[in-house]
Amino acid sequence: MGANPARLLPEAGFDLKLFDDPDNQVSYAAWNHLIAHCVARTGCRHLGLLVGQQSGLHSLGLMGLLVKYSPDVGTALRSFVRYLHLHVRGARTTLAVDGDSAMLSYEIHQPLVEATDQVGDGAVALMFNVMRALCGPDWKPVEVRFAHRKPEDVGSFRRFFRAPLRFDAEENALLFSADWLNRRLPDTDPQLRRLLQKQIDALEVRRGDDFPEQVRSVLRSALVTGHAKADQVAALFLMHSRTLNRRLNAFGTGFQQLVHEGRFEIARQMLEDSAMEVRQIATVLDYADASAFTRAFRRWSGTTPARWRATRDRAAYRPGAIG
């Protein structure tokens, strides 16, 4: 694409020596910044999709092996959802089953990160590759969803996914028949799986306990589904709401503060990445009306949702700017 990685990565704040050790990690914000910088330098509006197309179980280390050696697709995806935080600390995946339909989604919950549309595209492509690896080439999603506005050129999306596409969705997700969850996997090795599980459990212990991050990871889904009351979220952690607040207070934060952060981040992403109207976003975030949402957004940002969107749109279409 005409961009020299040896020059481009240092521009984005990356030391090339990082790549000498595959165990080195970068923060979620730094990764998103790198993607945004690459989009700006190459002018490629589907770069995130291209990055995701190169990813799969082979990209996920021990967790990828645990998924691969699961007894069936359902168990594999539950492991994928459970342990993705070992690779990604600013987003989470969710597996939801409703009757005959299943949905594997990717939700960004870290506040104020760049290129959420690009990174979301890459995550959907990664999940697509994981499903193909588990189910074989005959697997096809019923629908592929993207939490951003429809791009001018959707050809790259159509060629890769070969399935119905939906933009301006509330989440980045794959919808597919729940029957696939019962599919047995050929590489089942219980002894190897036990060994991998033991290693992953030890890795979780080394990473430590960041309780506010765990709460943030479930709040995105809770907020958009209307289940974000303190007692509802506390129940997910098998504790009382008072215990939830006490543990958060020990980290210098509180539940309501995380709710405000989560609502602002969801609103920001929808305003910047999608074409949803302000009243629709207000409904998603469970506000009584658009006026109540606008007042809250002004408290968070110092401006109205419409002005925020207009400012970001002007930046996106300025020559050489990051969109």
N, C-alpha and C positions, 0 to 999 in steps of 0.2 A: 504493500500500500504506500510505499515511498517514505516510510518513517524508519529511522535507524534506532533499534531498541537500545543500543549502547548509549545513545544520546537521550532518548526519550525517557527511559526509566529514571536516570538521575534527575531529569527535569521535574519528575513527579515525586522526588524525595526518596527514591529507592537506591540503596547501595547494591551494586551488582554482586558484591561478595556474599550477599544474602543467599544467592542461589548455589553457593558452594556446599551448603548443608541442607538436605531436603527436610530436616526437622525444624528449620527456622520457621517462625510464624510472623505474619503481619496482621495488624488490626483490621477490623471490618471497614472502618472509616478510610484507612490507607488504601485498601483494595479498591473501594468504590472511587476514591480520588484517582487512582491509577487508570481505571476504566474511563472515567470522565476525561482525563487528560489524553488518553489514546484516541477517544472519539474526536476530540477537538483537533488533534494533530493530523489524523488520517481523513477526517470528514466522512467516515463510514458510520452511517446511522444504524446499522445492525451489527455493530462490533460485538456487543454483549451476546447476541445470538451465536455468533461465530465462536466465541470463547466457550460458550456452553456446549456447542456441538462437539468440542474436543474432549469434553469431560464425561465421566461415567464411574462405574464401580472402581475402576483402576485408579481414579483420582482420590479415593477416600481412605486409603491406607487400611488399617486394621478393621475399621468399620465397614469398608467395602467388602472385605473378606467375610466378616460376620454375616452380612447381608447375603452374599453369594452362597454360603454354606448353610443357609436356613432350610428347614424342611419344606416350606411352601411359601408362596408369594406374600400371603398375609403376614406371616411371621417376619419375612424379610423386610417388608415395608414398615412394620412396627419397630424393628431395629433401626431402620434408616431414620425414622422420625425421632426415636428415643435418643440416638447418639450423634445426630448431625451437629449438635452444639460443640462437639469436640473439634470440629473443623470451622464452624461458623458461629460467632458469638453475637452477631447483630441481627439475626433472623432465625426463623424456625420453620419446620415443615409440619403439616397436620394431615392425618388420614381420617377422613370422615366417610361413614357408610350410611346410606339412607335407602333401605329396601334393596332394589336391584342395582343401585347406582353407587359408585365410590368416587371420592375426590381426593387427590393428593395436591396439597397447596403449599405455597411458599410465601411467607409473610415477613417483611422487614419491620423490625421494631426499634432499631437503634435510631435515636433522634438525629436529624440534621445531617444525614449523609448524602453524598452526591450520587448521581447516575442511578437512581433507584429503578428507572425504567430499563436501562441497559442490564443491570445486575439481575433484575427480575426475569428478563428474557433469557439470560444465561442459565438461571436456576431452572426455568421450565424446560429448557433443552437438556440439562443434566438429568432431570427427573424422567424425561422422555427416554433418554438413553438407558437409565436404570431399569425402566419398565421393559424396554426391548431386550435387555440382557437377561432379565428374569423370565419373561414370557415368550421370547422368540420373535422372529420377524413378522409373524401373523398378528401380533398385538397392535391394535389401533385405538386411540382415544375417541370417545364420543364427541368431545369438544376440548379445545385448548383455549384457556383464558389468560388475558393479559391485563394488568392493572394500570394501563396507560392508554392514551388515545391512539387511534389507528394511524400507523405511519403512512406516508405518501406512497411508499413502495412496499407492498406486502409480499412480493414475489419470493424473497428469501424465506419467509415464514411458511408460505404455502409449499414450497419445494421440500423443506425439511420435514414438516409435520404431516403433510398430506392428510389433513383432517380439518373439520370445521373450526374456524378461528373466531374468537369473540374478544373485542377490545373494549376499553372503558369498563372492565369488570371490577368487582370489589376485591378480587384477589388474583394472584398468578396461580394457575391451577391446571391440572389434567383431570378430566372427567372420563370414567371408563366403567365398563360393566363389573359389578362386584363379583361375578362368577370367577374372574381371574384370580381373586384372592385365595381360592381353594386349590389352585394349580400346584401340583407337587414339583419340586425342583430336583434336577438329576444329580447334583453334586453334594447331596446331603452327606455330611461326615460328622456325626455327633461328637466324637472325641476331639476333632479339630475345633468344632464350634465351642466346646467347653473351654478349650485352651484359649481361644480368641476372646471369649467372654471374660475369662479371668484377667487377661491382659488389659482389656478395655476398662474393666472395673478398677484396676490399679491406676490406669491413666486418669480416670475421673477423680480419684482421690488426690493425685498429684496436682490436678488443675485447681483444686480448692473449691470452696463453697461461696458463690456470689449470689446470695438469695435475691437481691433486687433484680439481677439479670434474669433469674428464673421467672420472677413475677412478670417482668416486661415481656418475656417470651410467650406468655399465655394471654396477656392483655389484648394484643392485637385481635386475635380471634374473638375474645370475649366482648370487646367493644363493638365490633361490627355485627355480632350476633345478638347483642342486647343482654349479655350475661356477665356484665362487668361490675356488679355490686360486690362489696367487700366479702360478704358471706359466701357468695357464689364462687369467687376466686379462691377464697380460703379453703373451701371444700375440695377444690382440685388438689390442694396440698395436704388434705386430711387434717386440717386444723381449724380452730375457731378464728373468727375475724379479729378478735383481740390479740390472739397469738400472732397472726399475720402482721398486724401493725407493730407489735412489740419487736418482732424480728427485723422488720424494715427500719424501725427507729434506731436499732442498734447499728445500722449502716448509714445513719444520718439522713434518712428519707422517710416518706410515709406513703400509704396507699393512695390517697387522693392526689398527691403530687405525681405519682406514676400514672394515674388515670389522665391527669391534665397533659402530661408529656405524651402519652399514647394518643390521645385525641388530636393534639397539635400535629404530631408526626403523620397520622393517617390523613388529616385534613390537608397538610402540606403536600403529601405525595399525590393525593387525588387532584388538588388544584393544579399542581405542576405537571403531572404526567397524563391526566385524563381530561376528557371534555365534559365530565359530569357537571350539571348545573349546581349552583350553591345550595339550592333547596334540596337537591338529591343528596348532597354530602351531609347536610344537616339531618336528613332522615336516617342515613346510614349510621351517624354518630348519636342517634337517639335524642336529638334536640326537639323541643316543642315546635319550633318553626325556624325559618332562615334568619330571622332577626336575633333570636337567642344565640344561634350559632355565630353570627357576625359579631355580637358583643363579646363572646368568649374568645373568638379569634383575634379581635382587637386587643384584648388583655394579653394574649400570648405574644403577639407580634408587633403591636403598635400600629397596625393598619388593618384595612378590611380585606376579606377574602378576594373581592374583585380587584382591588389594587395590587394585592400580592400576586395574583395570577397575571395581571397585565405587565407587571415588572418582570416576572420570570419569562413571559412570552417574548418581551422585547430583548431580553438577554439571550434567549435561545436563538433568535434569528439575526443577531448582530454578527457580522462577518468574523469568523475565527472564534466565536464564543462557544462555550460548552452548552449543548442542549439537553 
